[in-house]
Amino acid sequence: MAYLEEEQASEVFTNCHAKSLLTTMNLLRKTRVLCDVTLHVGGMDFPVHRIVLAACSDYFCAMFTNEMSEKSESKIHIQGVSATVMQALLDFIYTETVCVNISNVQELLPAACLLQLTGVKNACSAFLEKQLDPTNCLGIKIFAENHGCERLLTAAEKYSVKVFDEIIQNEEFRLLPVEEVERLIQSDEIEVICEEPVYEAVVKWVKYDPENRKDKLARLLQYVRLPLLSAWYITDKIDTEPLIRRCHECRDLVDEAKKFHLRPDLRSGMCSLRTQPRYGNQEVVVILGGFGSHQNLVDTVEMYNPKTSEWKYLPSLLKSRRYVSAVSLNGKIYVIGGYDGQARLNSVECLDTTAEEAQWQNVAPMNQHRGLAGACVYKGKIYVCGGFDGYSRHTSMEVYNVVLDQWILLCGMSVGREGAGLVVARDKIYCIGGYDGVNLLDSGEVYDPDTERWSPMEPMSTRRSGAGVAVVNDIIYVCGGYDGSNHLSSVECYNSYTGHWTSIQNMTVPRCYVGACILRGKLLVVAGYDGNTLLNSMESFDPLKNTWEIIGQNMSTQRCDAGVAIIRYFPEHLCQ
């Protein structure tokens, strides 16, 4: 027992003993007692103890224990380090503390790498990681790579693809060497809604120094996924760019993109990096509320992570509701309106996924009660249109200002609609299909935010209410729904440039009151009702192959009338 007590006591006092040793050795250094070597750095002398330096640094350990000339010298000259930085490094060696700041980090980190002081290197890396922003992340990435800071390099790379839209606006991007631009734009992890910013970044980089960079355009353009751009953008923007027109290799890449659009039957044989959508770091599907298989209203919220192909629960809604709409904006999920079993609702709940303890909270209610309304996000604001209040189908639209927490009514459509889809394409808001209280609708209307006016659009081939509606490259897809007789598996798409509808491959099963969204560049439909059974499956449409397939595991809850939203940049701690 005495032995155990002594052993436990030695463990308790180990840290204090080590700290006491360091304090005493640092005092001896400052009073120049028992120092056995002097470091001459930047014109200054630093008396130190060989054994302390060797114990802390592999660089000094090799110097003092191998057969090197410095082993027996009383004064050692250190090159490539300033006196100020050496003082900071010695303070760390003797005290385990180092002060890292903006003014010294660019000198301190290379010196720590040279002298193999891992603790200082890690402290500098951690400091720079906190300083990452769109104006410096590319420079920090190169700096980290040059000095072998793997953790900082990884952090800077993850950050740069996350804020790609912002970094390409800065001088730092325009000054990058071609190798770094190439490395950046070929990444699958770039988080962009479409490929336009990638193409425009390449052209801006070349035009910054056209005489010296024009020959590098084809080298970079091969990593831009031109076939995924809209036909209009390819013909009206890229085709007219003088730099492209003067380069034979670039024209070949543009011709490939045109062929991709003109000959859909050949797409399956054109699979390459350029025809694959970028994935981004964190993008998850969230499904909220709805009507469950036990004839119950649902308050559960489930999240699908495509990286793990798994579902997990998020905090439940404050109120069970069906006939809901949902959107995401700035890391927040909004569930809007619906029906609680007694009345249509105007209440809106919000979940801030960026918060450490994410919980649903009520925000300002809408001006009107709405079930089965359409909802979308445009230029940082939430738009909600149509819906049923229990008495009439609304023609009105209202917009929510997230900063002011305020809803404002806008002018209405010509027809009241519930069960319609609301989406944005080419800076216009489209409300499509639905039910007016008498007829199921094949019509749609277009809202111009500049003129604040609605206008009609070409009707669909099929009347649809409760369809899933989403947009890929300014093509509007309308999936399933109910036509008055049948629950539909058919899908049609609207070209917002030509103003025409075309039919595409049917879904694998009929789906009414179904959610639709875009995940990793593909159209995704979630849950719904097939006419007999509530569904808990998802299926995805690949525009390249013109095929649908069931993906992922089924969610826990069978449901229809649910809200569906995509959250980008989803916090990693909620994905665990």
C-alpha positions as CSV (number, residue, x, y, z in Angstrom):
1,M,0.0,0.0,0.0
2,A,2.9,2.4,0.8
3,Y,4.3,1.7,-2.7
4,L,1.0,2.6,-4.3
5,E,0.8,5.8,-2.4
6,E,4.2,6.8,-3.4
7,E,3.5,6.0,-7.1
8,Q,0.3,8.0,-7.0
9,A,2.0,11.0,-5.3
10,S,4.7,11.0,-8.0
11,E,2.0,11.2,-10.7
12,V,0.4,14.1,-9.0
13,F,3.5,16.2,-8.7
14,T,5.0,15.4,-12.1
15,N,3.6,18.5,-13.9
16,C,4.6,20.8,-11.1
17,H,8.1,19.3,-11.1
18,A,8.5,19.9,-14.8
19,K,7.3,23.5,-14.5
20,S,9.6,24.1,-11.7
21,L,12.5,22.8,-13.7
22,L,11.7,25.1,-16.6
23,T,11.3,28.1,-14.4
24,T,14.7,27.5,-12.8
25,M,16.5,26.8,-16.1
26,N,15.0,30.0,-17.6
27,L,16.2,32.0,-14.6
28,L,19.7,30.5,-15.0
29,R,19.6,31.5,-18.7
30,K,18.6,35.0,-18.0
31,T,21.4,35.3,-15.4
32,R,23.8,33.6,-17.7
33,V,24.6,30.8,-15.2
34,L,25.7,27.4,-16.3
35,C,25.2,28.4,-20.0
36,D,27.6,26.3,-22.1
37,V,27.0,27.8,-25.6
38,T,26.1,31.1,-27.2
39,L,23.9,31.5,-30.2
40,H,24.9,34.5,-32.4
41,V,21.8,35.7,-34.3
42,G,21.3,38.9,-36.2
43,G,24.3,40.6,-34.4
44,M,23.1,39.6,-30.9
45,D,24.4,36.9,-28.5
46,F,22.1,34.5,-26.7
47,P,23.7,32.4,-23.9
48,V,21.9,29.1,-23.6
49,H,22.2,25.5,-22.3
50,R,22.9,22.8,-24.9
51,I,20.9,20.2,-23.1
52,V,17.8,22.3,-23.0
53,L,17.9,23.1,-26.7
54,A,18.7,19.5,-27.6
55,A,15.7,18.3,-25.5
56,C,13.3,20.6,-27.3
57,S,14.5,20.7,-30.9
58,D,15.6,17.8,-33.2
59,Y,17.6,20.4,-35.0
60,F,19.8,21.3,-32.0
61,C,19.8,17.7,-30.8
62,A,21.4,16.6,-34.1
63,M,23.8,19.5,-33.9
64,F,25.0,18.8,-30.4
65,T,25.0,14.9,-30.5
66,N,26.4,14.1,-34.0
67,E,29.9,14.7,-35.2
68,M,29.3,18.3,-36.4
69,S,31.7,21.1,-36.0
70,E,29.1,23.0,-33.8
71,K,29.2,20.2,-31.3
72,S,32.3,21.6,-29.6
73,E,32.1,25.3,-30.5
74,S,31.3,27.9,-27.8
75,K,29.6,30.3,-30.2
76,I,27.2,29.1,-33.0
77,H,26.0,31.4,-35.8
78,I,22.4,30.9,-36.8
79,Q,21.4,32.2,-40.3
80,G,18.0,33.0,-41.6
81,V,16.5,34.0,-38.3
82,S,16.2,37.5,-36.8
83,A,17.3,38.3,-33.3
84,T,13.7,39.3,-32.3
85,V,12.3,35.9,-33.5
86,M,15.1,34.0,-31.8
87,Q,14.3,35.7,-28.6
88,A,10.6,34.5,-29.0
89,L,11.8,31.0,-29.8
90,L,14.1,30.8,-26.8
91,D,11.3,32.0,-24.6
92,F,9.1,29.2,-25.9
93,I,11.9,26.6,-25.3
94,Y,12.3,27.7,-21.7
95,T,8.7,28.5,-20.8
96,E,6.4,26.6,-23.2
97,T,4.7,29.8,-24.1
98,V,4.9,31.9,-27.3
99,C,3.2,35.1,-28.4
100,V,2.0,34.8,-32.0
101,N,0.5,37.9,-33.7
102,I,0.0,39.4,-37.1
103,S,3.3,41.2,-37.0
104,N,5.6,38.2,-36.2
105,V,3.8,35.1,-37.6
106,Q,5.4,35.3,-41.1
107,E,8.8,35.3,-39.5
108,L,8.1,33.0,-36.6
109,L,6.7,30.1,-38.6
110,P,9.6,29.6,-41.0
111,A,12.1,29.9,-38.1
112,A,10.2,27.3,-36.1
113,C,10.2,25.0,-39.1
114,L,14.0,25.6,-39.6
115,L,14.8,24.8,-36.0
116,Q,12.2,22.1,-35.8
117,L,10.2,23.5,-32.9
118,T,6.9,21.7,-33.4
119,G,5.1,23.5,-30.6
120,V,5.7,27.0,-32.2
121,K,4.9,25.7,-35.6
122,N,1.5,24.4,-34.3
123,A,0.8,27.6,-32.5
124,C,1.5,29.6,-35.7
125,S,-0.7,27.3,-37.8
126,A,-3.5,27.6,-35.3
127,F,-3.2,31.4,-35.3
128,L,-3.2,31.6,-39.1
129,E,-6.2,29.2,-39.3
130,K,-8.2,31.7,-37.3
131,Q,-7.2,34.5,-39.6
132,L,-8.5,32.8,-42.8
133,D,-10.7,35.1,-44.9
134,P,-11.4,35.4,-48.7
135,T,-8.7,38.0,-49.1
136,N,-5.8,35.9,-47.7
137,C,-6.7,32.2,-47.8
138,L,-4.9,31.5,-51.1
139,G,-1.7,33.1,-49.8
140,I,-1.9,31.2,-46.5
141,K,-2.4,28.0,-48.4
142,I,0.8,28.5,-50.4
143,F,2.6,29.6,-47.3
144,A,1.5,26.5,-45.4
145,E,2.5,24.2,-48.3
146,N,6.0,25.8,-48.5
147,H,6.6,25.2,-44.8
148,G,5.1,21.7,-44.5
149,C,2.2,22.7,-42.3
150,E,-0.3,20.0,-43.2
151,R,-3.1,21.0,-40.8
152,L,-3.0,24.6,-41.9
153,L,-2.8,23.6,-45.6
154,T,-5.9,21.4,-45.2
155,A,-7.8,24.2,-43.4
156,A,-6.9,26.8,-46.1
157,E,-7.8,24.4,-48.9
158,K,-11.2,23.6,-47.3
159,Y,-11.8,27.3,-46.7
160,S,-10.9,28.4,-50.3
161,V,-13.3,26.0,-52.0
162,K,-16.0,27.1,-49.6
163,V,-15.7,30.8,-50.4
164,F,-14.7,30.4,-54.1
165,D,-17.2,33.0,-55.2
166,E,-15.6,35.6,-52.9
167,I,-11.9,34.8,-53.4
168,I,-12.0,35.1,-57.2
169,Q,-12.9,38.8,-56.7
170,N,-9.7,39.6,-54.9
171,E,-6.2,40.6,-56.1
172,E,-4.7,37.6,-54.4
173,F,-6.5,35.3,-56.9
174,R,-5.4,37.3,-59.9
175,L,-1.8,37.1,-58.8
176,L,-1.7,33.3,-58.4
177,P,0.7,31.3,-60.6
178,V,-1.1,29.1,-63.2
179,E,-0.3,26.0,-61.2
180,E,-2.3,27.2,-58.3
181,V,-5.2,28.3,-60.4
182,E,-5.3,24.9,-62.0
183,R,-5.2,23.2,-58.7
184,L,-8.1,25.2,-57.4
185,I,-10.5,25.0,-60.3
186,Q,-10.1,21.3,-60.9
187,S,-11.3,20.5,-57.3
188,D,-14.6,18.6,-57.0
189,E,-15.1,20.4,-53.7
190,I,-15.6,23.9,-55.0
191,E,-18.9,25.1,-53.6
192,V,-20.7,26.9,-56.5
193,I,-24.4,26.7,-57.5
194,C,-23.4,26.6,-61.2
195,E,-20.2,26.5,-63.3
196,E,-20.4,30.2,-64.4
197,P,-18.2,31.6,-61.7
198,V,-15.5,29.0,-62.5
199,Y,-15.4,30.0,-66.1
200,E,-15.5,33.7,-65.3
201,A,-12.7,33.3,-62.8
202,V,-10.5,31.7,-65.5
203,V,-11.2,34.5,-68.0
204,K,-10.5,37.2,-65.4
205,W,-7.2,35.6,-64.4
206,V,-6.0,35.5,-68.1
207,K,-7.2,39.0,-68.8
208,Y,-5.2,40.4,-65.8
209,D,-2.0,39.8,-67.9
210,P,-3.2,38.8,-71.3
211,E,0.1,38.9,-73.1
212,N,1.7,36.4,-70.7
213,R,-1.3,34.4,-69.9
214,K,-3.4,33.9,-73.1
215,D,-1.5,30.8,-74.0
216,K,-2.5,29.2,-70.7
217,L,-6.3,29.6,-71.3
218,A,-6.8,26.2,-72.9
219,R,-4.8,24.5,-70.0
220,L,-7.2,26.0,-67.5
221,L,-10.4,25.8,-69.6
222,Q,-10.2,22.0,-69.7
223,Y,-11.0,22.0,-66.0
224,V,-14.1,24.2,-66.4
225,R,-17.2,22.0,-66.7
226,L,-18.5,23.7,-69.8
227,P,-21.2,21.1,-70.7
228,L,-22.9,21.8,-67.4
229,L,-23.5,25.5,-68.4
230,S,-26.7,26.4,-70.1
231,A,-26.9,26.4,-73.9
232,W,-27.6,30.1,-73.8
233,Y,-24.6,30.9,-71.7
234,I,-22.3,28.8,-74.0
235,T,-23.6,30.4,-77.2
236,D,-24.1,34.0,-76.0
237,K,-21.3,34.4,-73.5
238,I,-18.5,31.9,-74.1
239,D,-18.8,31.7,-77.9
240,T,-18.4,35.5,-78.2
241,E,-15.3,35.8,-76.0
242,P,-12.4,36.9,-78.2
243,L,-9.8,34.9,-76.2
244,I,-11.9,31.8,-76.9
245,R,-12.4,32.5,-80.6
246,R,-8.6,32.9,-81.1
247,C,-7.7,29.6,-79.5
248,H,-8.3,26.3,-81.5
249,E,-8.1,24.1,-78.3
250,C,-10.6,26.3,-76.5
251,R,-13.0,26.2,-79.5
252,D,-12.8,22.4,-79.4
253,L,-13.8,22.4,-75.7
254,V,-16.7,24.7,-76.5
255,D,-17.8,22.5,-79.4
256,E,-17.8,19.6,-77.0
257,A,-20.2,21.5,-74.7
258,K,-22.5,22.4,-77.6
259,K,-22.6,18.8,-78.7
260,F,-23.5,17.8,-75.2
261,H,-26.6,20.0,-75.4
262,L,-27.5,19.4,-79.1
263,R,-27.2,15.6,-78.9
264,P,-28.7,14.3,-75.7
265,D,-28.6,10.8,-77.2
266,L,-24.7,10.9,-77.1
267,R,-24.3,12.1,-73.5
268,S,-23.8,8.7,-72.0
269,G,-20.6,8.3,-74.1
270,M,-19.3,11.8,-73.1
271,C,-18.7,11.1,-69.5
272,S,-15.6,12.9,-68.2
273,L,-14.6,15.2,-65.4
274,R,-16.2,18.1,-67.4
275,T,-19.7,16.4,-67.3
276,Q,-19.6,15.7,-63.6
277,P,-21.1,18.2,-61.2
278,R,-19.0,19.5,-58.3
279,Y,-19.9,18.2,-54.9
280,G,-19.0,20.9,-52.4
281,N,-17.9,20.1,-48.9
282,Q,-21.2,20.0,-46.9
283,E,-24.6,19.8,-48.6
284,V,-27.4,17.9,-46.9
285,V,-31.1,17.4,-47.6
286,V,-33.6,18.2,-44.8
287,I,-37.2,17.0,-44.8
288,L,-39.6,18.6,-42.3
289,G,-43.1,17.8,-41.0
290,G,-45.8,16.4,-43.2
291,F,-48.5,13.7,-43.0
292,G,-47.4,10.3,-41.6
293,S,-48.4,6.7,-42.3
294,H,-50.5,6.5,-39.0
295,Q,-52.8,9.3,-40.2
296,N,-50.9,11.7,-38.0
297,L,-49.3,15.1,-38.4
298,V,-45.5,14.9,-38.2
299,D,-43.2,17.1,-36.2
300,T,-40.0,15.2,-36.9
301,V,-37.2,16.6,-39.0
302,E,-34.7,14.3,-40.8
303,M,-31.5,15.1,-42.5
304,Y,-29.8,13.1,-45.3
305,N,-26.0,13.3,-45.7
306,P,-25.0,12.2,-49.2
307,K,-21.4,11.7,-48.0
308,T,-22.4,8.9,-45.6
309,S,-25.7,8.0,-47.3
310,E,-27.3,8.1,-43.9
311,W,-30.3,9.8,-42.3
312,K,-30.3,11.3,-38.9
313,Y,-32.8,13.3,-36.8
314,L,-32.6,17.0,-36.2
315,P,-34.6,18.8,-33.5
316,S,-38.3,18.4,-33.9
317,L,-40.6,21.3,-35.0
318,L,-42.3,23.3,-32.3
319,K,-45.7,22.4,-33.9
320,S,-46.7,19.3,-35.9
321,R,-47.8,20.5,-39.4
322,R,-48.6,19.2,-42.9
323,Y,-49.0,21.1,-46.1
324,V,-45.8,23.0,-45.2
325,S,-43.3,24.9,-47.3
326,A,-39.6,25.0,-46.5
327,V,-36.5,26.9,-47.6
328,S,-33.0,27.5,-46.4
329,L,-31.1,30.8,-46.2
330,N,-27.8,31.7,-44.6
331,G,-27.4,28.4,-42.7
332,K,-31.0,28.6,-41.4
333,I,-34.0,26.4,-42.2
334,Y,-37.4,28.0,-42.4
335,V,-40.7,26.0,-42.2
336,I,-43.6,28.0,-43.4
337,G,-47.4,27.8,-42.8
338,G,-49.2,24.5,-43.2
339,Y,-52.0,22.9,-41.3
340,D,-52.0,21.8,-37.7
341,G,-55.1,19.6,-37.8
342,Q,-57.5,22.4,-36.9
343,A,-56.5,25.4,-39.0
344,R,-54.2,26.7,-41.7
345,L,-51.2,28.5,-40.3
346,N,-49.4,31.7,-40.8
347,S,-46.7,30.9,-38.3
348,V,-43.0,30.4,-39.4
349,E,-40.3,28.5,-37.5
350,C,-36.6,28.8,-38.0
351,L,-33.7,26.5,-37.1
352,D,-30.2,28.1,-37.0
353,T,-27.9,25.3,-37.9
354,T,-24.9,27.5,-37.2
355,A,-25.8,27.7,-33.5
356,E,-24.0,25.4,-31.1
357,E,-27.3,24.3,-29.7
358,A,-29.6,24.3,-32.7
359,Q,-33.3,24.7,-31.7
360,W,-36.4,25.8,-33.5
361,Q,-37.7,29.3,-32.8
362,N,-40.7,31.3,-34.1
363,V,-40.1,34.3,-36.3
364,A,-42.6,36.8,-37.6
365,P,-45.8,35.2,-38.9
366,M,-47.0,35.8,-42.5
367,N,-49.7,38.3,-43.3
368,Q,-51.9,35.5,-44.5
369,H,-52.6,31.9,-43.4
370,R,-51.3,29.5,-46.1
371,G,-51.3,25.7,-46.5
372,L,-49.6,24.1,-49.6
373,A,-48.1,27.5,-50.6
374,G,-45.0,27.7,-52.8
375,A,-41.8,29.1,-51.4
376,C,-38.4,30.1,-52.7
377,V,-35.4,32.3,-52.0
378,Y,-34.3,35.2,-54.2
379,K,-31.5,37.6,-53.5
380,G,-31.4,37.0,-49.8
381,K,-35.2,37.2,-49.2
382,I,-37.9,34.5,-48.8
383,Y,-40.9,34.6,-51.2
384,V,-44.1,32.7,-50.4
385,C,-47.0,32.6,-52.9
386,G,-50.5,31.1,-53.1
387,G,-51.8,28.5,-50.7
388,F,-55.1,27.8,-49.0
389,D,-56.3,29.5,-45.8
390,G,-59.3,27.2,-45.2
391,Y,-61.7,29.4,-47.2
392,S,-60.0,30.6,-50.4
393,R,-56.9,30.0,-52.6
394,H,-54.6,33.0,-52.5
395,T,-53.4,34.9,-55.5
396,S,-51.1,36.9,-53.3
397,M,-47.3,36.7,-52.7
398,E,-45.4,38.0,-49.7
399,V,-41.7,38.5,-49.1
400,Y,-39.8,38.1,-45.8
401,N,-36.9,40.3,-44.9
402,V,-34.7,38.2,-42.6
403,V,-32.8,41.2,-41.2
404,L,-36.0,43.1,-40.3
405,D,-38.0,40.0,-39.4
406,Q,-40.8,41.4,-41.5
407,W,-43.3,40.1,-44.1
408,I,-44.6,42.4,-46.9
409,L,-47.4,41.6,-49.2
410,L,-46.7,41.9,-52.9
411,C,-49.1,42.0,-55.9
412,G,-51.0,38.9,-56.7
413,M,-51.3,36.4,-59.6
414,S,-54.3,36.2,-61.9
415,V,-55.3,32.8,-60.4
416,G,-55.4,31.6,-56.8
417,R,-53.3,28.4,-56.4
418,E,-52.6,25.9,-53.7
419,G,-50.2,23.0,-54.3
420,A,-48.2,25.0,-56.8
421,G,-44.4,25.1,-57.1
422,L,-42.4,28.3,-56.7
423,V,-38.9,28.6,-58.1
424,V,-36.4,31.0,-59.5
425,A,-34.8,30.9,-62.9
426,R,-33.0,33.7,-64.8
427,D,-33.9,36.3,-62.2
428,K,-37.6,35.6,-62.5
429,I,-40.0,33.8,-60.1
430,Y,-42.2,31.1,-61.5
431,C,-45.4,29.8,-59.9
432,I,-46.5,26.6,-61.7
433,G,-49.5,24.3,-61.5
434,G,-51.7,23.8,-58.5
435,Y,-55.4,23.8,-57.7
436,D,-57.7,26.9,-57.8
437,G,-60.6,25.4,-55.8
438,V,-62.4,24.2,-59.0
439,N,-59.8,23.0,-61.4
440,L,-56.4,21.4,-61.3
441,L,-54.1,23.6,-63.3
442,D,-51.6,23.2,-66.1
443,S,-50.9,26.9,-66.2
444,G,-48.1,29.0,-64.6
445,E,-47.2,32.6,-64.1
446,V,-44.0,34.5,-64.0
447,Y,-43.1,37.3,-61.6
448,D,-40.6,40.0,-62.6
449,P,-39.1,41.5,-59.4
450,D,-37.9,44.6,-61.3
451,T,-41.4,45.5,-62.6
452,E,-43.3,43.8,-59.7
453,R,-45.7,42.3,-62.3
454,W,-47.0,38.8,-63.1
455,S,-47.3,37.5,-66.7
456,P,-48.6,34.2,-68.0
457,M,-46.2,31.4,-69.2
458,E,-46.8,28.5,-71.6
459,P,-48.9,25.8,-70.0
460,M,-47.7,22.3,-69.1
461,S,-48.9,19.3,-71.1
462,T,-50.5,17.9,-67.9
463,R,-52.5,19.4,-65.1
464,R,-50.6,19.0,-61.8
465,S,-51.1,19.8,-58.2
466,G,-48.7,18.8,-55.4
467,A,-45.8,18.3,-57.9
468,G,-42.2,18.7,-56.9
469,V,-40.6,21.6,-58.7
470,A,-36.8,22.4,-58.8
471,V,-34.4,24.2,-61.2
472,V,-31.1,22.9,-62.8
473,N,-29.2,25.3,-65.0
474,D,-32.3,27.5,-65.5
475,I,-34.3,24.4,-66.6
476,I,-37.4,24.0,-64.4
477,Y,-38.4,20.4,-63.7
478,V,-41.9,19.6,-62.5
479,C,-42.2,16.1,-61.1
480,G,-45.3,14.0,-60.4
481,G,-48.3,15.5,-58.7
482,Y,-52.0,14.7,-59.2
483,D,-54.0,15.4,-62.3
484,G,-57.5,14.8,-60.9
485,S,-57.5,11.1,-61.8
486,N,-54.0,9.7,-61.3
487,H,-51.0,10.1,-59.1
488,L,-48.3,10.9,-61.6
489,S,-44.8,9.5,-62.2
490,S,-44.4,11.7,-65.3
491,V,-41.9,14.6,-65.4
492,E,-41.7,17.6,-67.7
493,C,-39.2,20.4,-67.9
494,Y,-39.4,24.1,-69.0
495,N,-36.6,25.8,-70.8
496,S,-36.6,29.4,-69.4
497,Y,-34.7,30.6,-72.5
498,T,-36.9,29.2,-75.2
499,G,-40.2,29.2,-73.2
500,H,-41.1,25.6,-74.1
501,W,-42.0,22.4,-72.2
502,T,-40.7,19.0,-73.0
503,S,-41.3,15.6,-71.3
504,I,-38.4,13.5,-69.9
505,Q,-38.1,10.0,-68.4
506,N,-40.7,9.1,-65.7
507,M,-39.8,8.6,-62.1
508,T,-39.6,5.0,-60.9
509,V,-42.8,5.4,-58.9
510,P,-45.7,7.9,-58.9
511,R,-45.3,10.7,-56.3
512,C,-47.9,13.3,-55.3
513,Y,-47.3,16.0,-52.5
514,V,-43.6,15.3,-53.1
515,G,-40.6,17.5,-52.3
516,A,-38.0,18.3,-55.0
517,C,-34.6,19.9,-54.7
518,I,-31.1,19.9,-56.4
519,L,-28.4,17.9,-54.7
520,R,-24.9,17.8,-56.2
521,G,-26.1,18.9,-59.6
522,K,-28.8,16.3,-59.8
523,L,-32.6,16.6,-59.4
524,L,-33.8,14.9,-56.3
525,V,-37.4,14.0,-55.3
526,V,-38.2,13.0,-51.7
527,A,-41.1,11.1,-50.1
528,G,-44.7,11.7,-51.3
529,Y,-47.8,9.6,-51.9
530,D,-48.1,7.0,-54.8
531,G,-51.9,6.6,-54.6
532,N,-51.8,3.7,-52.2
533,T,-48.8,4.2,-49.8
534,L,-46.9,7.1,-48.2
535,L,-43.3,6.9,-49.3
536,N,-40.0,7.2,-47.4
537,S,-37.7,6.8,-50.4
538,M,-35.8,9.3,-52.6
539,E,-34.8,9.1,-56.2
540,S,-32.5,11.1,-58.3
541,F,-32.5,12.2,-62.0
542,D,-29.2,12.4,-63.8
543,P,-29.6,15.0,-66.7
544,L,-26.6,13.5,-68.4
545,K,-28.0,10.0,-68.6
546,N,-31.7,10.9,-68.6
547,T,-32.4,8.3,-66.0
548,W,-33.9,8.0,-62.5
549,E,-32.6,5.8,-59.7
550,I,-33.5,5.2,-56.1
551,I,-30.7,6.5,-53.9
552,G,-29.6,6.2,-50.3
553,Q,-31.3,4.5,-47.5
554,N,-35.0,5.2,-46.8
555,M,-35.8,7.8,-44.1
556,S,-37.4,6.6,-40.9
557,T,-40.7,8.3,-41.5
558,Q,-43.1,7.7,-44.4
559,R,-44.6,11.1,-45.3
560,C,-46.1,13.4,-47.8
561,D,-47.0,17.1,-47.6
562,A,-43.6,17.7,-46.1
563,G,-41.2,20.6,-46.6
564,V,-37.8,19.9,-48.3
565,A,-34.7,22.1,-48.2
566,I,-31.0,21.9,-49.1
567,I,-28.5,23.2,-46.6
568,R,-25.1,24.1,-47.9
569,Y,-22.0,24.5,-45.6
570,F,-23.8,22.4,-43.0
571,P,-21.9,22.4,-39.7
572,E,-19.8,19.3,-39.4
573,H,-20.9,18.7,-35.7
574,L,-24.5,18.2,-36.9
575,C,-23.4,15.7,-39.6
576,Q,-21.7,13.4,-37.1
